[in-house]
Structure formats: C-alpha cells, structure tokens
Amino acid sequence: MNYFPADIVVAPILVPLIAGAILLFIDERKRNTKAVVSVIATFVSLAVAIGLFLEVNSTVNTEVAAVISNGVYLLGNWPAPFGIVLVADRLSGLMVLLAALLAIPSLIYSLAKWHKAGSHFHSLFHLMLMGVNGAFLTGDLFNLFVFFEVMLAASYGLLLHGSGQLRVKAGLHYIAINLVAALFFLIGVSLIYGVTGTLNMGDLAQRIAGLNPDQRMLLETGAAVLGVAFLVKAGMWPLNFWLPSAYSAASAPVAAIFAIMSKVGIYVIARLSFLLFGETAGASAGFGHDALLVGGIATIVFGTIGVLASQALGRLAGFSVLVSSGTLLAAMGTGNPTVAAGALYYLVSSTLTISAFFLLIELVERGQDAGANVLAVTMEAYGDGDEDEAEDEVGVTMPGTMAVLGVCFAACGILLAGLPPLSGFIAKFSMLSAILNPSGLGANDTISTLSWWLVFLIVFSGLASLISMTRAGIRTFWGSLEGTVPRVLVIEIAPILLLLGMTLAMTIAAGPIMRYMQETARIGGLPESYIQGVITAPRVDRGSEAAP
C-alpha cells in the first residue's frame, strides 16, 4: 500500500512561509540576492506540488470510493475533529499544482523590472502563495479564514505594488470590498458553529443530516452568508463590480498570479457545496445549487457585455475573468458530475490563458501611443482622413517582435473564444455535451430552461470574446496608427510562451487529463469518502517512529 510521506501535505504551506520570512530579512538593496532566493523557493514549491499531485493520484482506488486518510495531516497530532487538519485529495492537489504552475512564469516575468518597483515584492508574493495553498489544503472553516486573510493581506500589498493613482484607487476599493467579505465570513462561520458545535469540514458534513428543522434553517442561513464572502472573491454578479478595475490596474505579474485568486473562491464553494450539501446532507442536499446556476448565468451575461464594451485590453482581460467565473459557477450549479469534470478542465485552461493574457497586455501596449485605443474607436466611427497614406504602407513587413506577440495574442484569442483545436474548445465542448446529455442516456434526457440558457451563453460568450479579441488585434497589429516596436526581453516573452505551451500540452494530452478530471469529479460527489478519511485519520505514534 502506498502511504503519503506525512510532511508533503504541509510542505506547500511551509515552503512559501519560510521563503517569505527569509526574504524579509534580506536588505531591499540586494535585489539580485532576493530574486535568486525567491526563484529557488518557487521552484521548490513547484517540486513539492508535483510530488503531492503524484501522491494523491497514486493513492486513489478507482474501483471503490476513495478513503483519503493517508492524505490527512493532523497538526499537533490531535485527532479530528478536535485538532486542525490539512486534507490532500485529487481536487486540492490539482489546485496546489495549478498555483505553482502560475507562480513560476509570474515571478520570472517580474524579474525584468517589476520586482524593483516597490518594497517586499518577493515576501508578499510567497505569503500570498502560502495563503492560497493553505485555503486549498485546509480541512476546517476556522483555518480557512486564517489562510484566506493571509492571502488577502498579501494581495493588498501586491495590488498596490508600483504605486500610481489608478492603482491606489483600485487598491482601496479592493481592500474595502474584501474587508466586508471577511465580515460576512465571520458571521457565517459563527452561525454554523453555533448550530453544529464544530468547524471541521468532515465532522460538519457528518452532523448535517441529523439536524432538526430549526437548526437546519440557521445552518443554511450561515452557509448562505458564508457563501457571499466567497462569491465576492469568485466574482459572481452583482458582487463583482470591483474585479475588472482591480485586475486591470495591477502590474502585469501581479495580475497574472491574481488569475488564481478568483479560483480560490470557486474552489471553496465547490468543496463546501458537494461536501456539506451533497448526498449525505439529508433535507439540505443540493442547497444553493439553483442560486449558483442562476448567479453563474447572470455573471456570464455581465462579463460578456463587459468584454464587448471594453476598449482597453486590461479591462477586456478583467471581464474575461468574470466570464470564466460565471461559467464555472453555473457548471457547479447543475449538480452534474460530468459537467463538473469539463468545468475542472476549463478551470485549468482558462486560468492559464488569462494569466498569459495579462502578461502579454503589457508587452503589446508598450509599443502603443497613449490613448491609441480611444483614437482607434474614434477613427472607426468617423473614418481615417489619411486613407491614401495608409495605402502606401501595404506590403510592409511586420517586425519579428510584433510577429511573436501577434501569434501569442492570436493564441489567447482562440483559447478565450473556445475555438478548435486548443484546450479552450475541448473544455467547452465537454461541458456542452454533458449539459445536453445530463444522464448519459441520450434521447430521454429532459433539459431545463436554465440549462438551455447556459448552453447559449457559453457559445455566445465565446463569440463575444472572438469579436473583441479580433477587434483589439486589428487595432494593435494591423491598424494605421503610428507606434513603435516594443523592446521585449527574453525573460518577459518566455513566461508567456510557457503558459501557452501548457495549454498546448493540455490539448495534446486531453484524454488522460479529462479522465483525471472525471475521476476527481466522481470522487468529489462522494462526501462519505472525505468524511471517513478525516474522522478515521490515525495519529502518528512518535514512540514507534523513534524505535530502531
């Protein structure tokens, strides 16, 4: 039998914590030293994430419900539900790996100039990673609050990194909104604890079925209030007005790593929805699914309108985050594990794409004149008086730098729109197939009206992304406006190529990856495996460890 190396479960939290602490004690004037330490720590985090991912994959028995007791880490060696636990399963292992894969390109890109734009960039970067990984791995709600606040506190500093009036304004809005979300978090957790007497997720899921009607009403109220806190972070309408401005105002590497932030909210909602309100929840089974479906559809509509209306590339990327979030929330709201499998594939693909797009935007805009987008819109409306001069430019060779940026831009457009043959198409096709064939039986399936709306909006949002990206690409690469060829360093373009290369790898290995997602979604729909694994996790016998 394959057992987890015990410390690998806590390592994704400890490595960035230790790295962030060490970096605080290195003088800010020693930029190169801080960069080397930061890069080494990030690659160690990636190695740990890969190891954890391989372990959770190898310990799953596909023939029966997976008992994940080998992936439960008892902090202080206190048994659940009395002590704090960390839980590593296929879903949390996938999310930790995704965070590490985003961290490498974002950090490398920042070494070109952004890590010098303010103090303590590297420490904040690693502390945010610690909070993100902790939120993915924690097994109790109180610890979730702690990691959530660590993540947010570090993100405040990262968003303000580089200064500037627009960045400060967006940062203040971001801080205020997230402080209110934290208040909702505490209120929801307090109601849940008052009813059940526990915050351990496994123990909580075990107790829900036995609640009386009055207790159940308070529990569901607490869960709804708690859900609001995470829906703010996930970007569900109407709680998402802050997101496009904040993400577009952030520096390029910060916006790239922020692509995982909205997915933290989506992960927590998915975890609590299927664990607490799954098959074992009695009368509360399926609680909140309809709200997620309707809210997700509304978010797609809002995000699609924003994508079509956006003239600035940063805001286009910000609204693309909302389209991605809305699609994932609506997919969870269907309650169909097959749809959830496609949604997991889409989560990884869209996160990598949006992260690459945020990095690419700075390089593309570096060669544009100030106000070029606004001037281009004016010219579209009233025409260009220099048409004769534009005709003389026909046949001019595009510089190599612009050609590379153009190919990357086109790849981002194809991925966001969900066109074949890349991973965005595979993800959307998988979700649409599952929505239109919910039971897998074919002709006898009954598809709800909301499901038809979801199908339409997934297709239409892709069309909107295609229109907006094509329009922006024409203005940027083939417009008649004067601009300069941007000076692009290898250390800046390489992270973008790496992220897009990951989406290409997802396309090539679509079969094995989709099977992994399907198994992950199937096990996620079996809350008893999680409950059993946490409650029965054995304490470590320190005496036997010390014995020869």
Disulfide bonds with the S-S distance in Angstrom:
none
